[in-house]
């Protein structure tokens, strides 16, 4: 019963976010969303660094925090659409993590900064 409620909440969030999704036991929900987010932000062209943005996506089970950071250009996308897609992926990972067992290993995911270099948004790892 708890699992069905979690699936309903997760799917409801996806629909409210404007994303079309299907759920099957063998295919994780976030893979479709992740692919569509990657396609959405594929054009990283920029004129200046202020157009380059970083968005945190997902949720790590063991240590918390995002599972990755992605760079995109605000010149080429609707930022609200990018945020909705990222929130959908994060919600799906949170739902998946509720039923998973945490491991002892915490892999670091370093924050990044985005800069416009050679007319393309690129990530720079912060240390």
Secondary structure as the mmCIF struct_conf table of DSSP 4:
data_model
#
loop_
_struct_conf.conf_type_id
_struct_conf.id
_struct_conf.beg_label_comp_id
_struct_conf.beg_label_asym_id
_struct_conf.beg_label_seq_id
_struct_conf.end_label_comp_id
_struct_conf.end_label_asym_id
_struct_conf.end_label_seq_id
HELX_RH_AL_P HELX_RH_AL_P1 UNK A 2 UNK A 16
TURN_TY1_P TURN_TY1_P1 UNK A 17 UNK A 18
STRN STRN1 UNK A 24 UNK A 24
TURN_TY1_P TURN_TY1_P2 UNK A 25 UNK A 26
STRN STRN2 UNK A 27 UNK A 27
HELX_RH_AL_P HELX_RH_AL_P2 UNK A 29 UNK A 40
TURN_TY1_P TURN_TY1_P3 UNK A 41 UNK A 41
STRN STRN3 UNK A 45 UNK A 45
BEND BEND1 UNK A 47 UNK A 48
HELX_RH_3T_P HELX_RH_3T_P1 UNK A 49 UNK A 51
STRN STRN4 UNK A 52 UNK A 57
TURN_TY1_P TURN_TY1_P4 UNK A 61 UNK A 63
BEND BEND2 UNK A 65 UNK A 65
BEND BEND3 UNK A 67 UNK A 67
STRN STRN5 UNK A 68 UNK A 73
TURN_TY1_P TURN_TY1_P5 UNK A 74 UNK A 75
BEND BEND4 UNK A 76 UNK A 77
HELX_RH_AL_P HELX_RH_AL_P3 UNK A 79 UNK A 97
TURN_TY1_P TURN_TY1_P6 UNK A 98 UNK A 99
BEND BEND5 UNK A 100 UNK A 100
BEND BEND6 UNK A 104 UNK A 104
STRN STRN6 UNK A 112 UNK A 117
TURN_TY1_P TURN_TY1_P7 UNK A 118 UNK A 119
STRN STRN7 UNK A 120 UNK A 125
#
